[in-house]
């Protein structure tokens, strides 16, 4: 789970720096990008994201045309778990 979170943190930082994060704090991240960075299949990604969503550590949504997966990290929840 740590590899995915680390990757999402880095992606979030990138989109903040480039001012491409949404007003609500969401940023895009594809299944392929995560797979390339973590070597985790879509199935394993989905299982980890389900756990993180249950803990309310992340939010996800599909937006755009074609649909893209967007993430929002709740840093308050993540910091409480450390």
VENLINCOR-V223011 format. One record per run of one state. SS is the DSSP state (@ for helix, = for strand, . for the rest). FROM is the first residue (numbers start at 1). TO is the last residue. If there is no record, write none. Layout:
ss from to
SS FROM TO
SS FROM TO
This chain:
ss from to
. 1 1
@ 2 17
. 18 26
= 27 28
. 29 30
@ 31 38
. 39 41
@ 42 54
. 55 57
= 58 63
. 64 67
= 68 73
. 74 74
@ 75 81
. 82 82
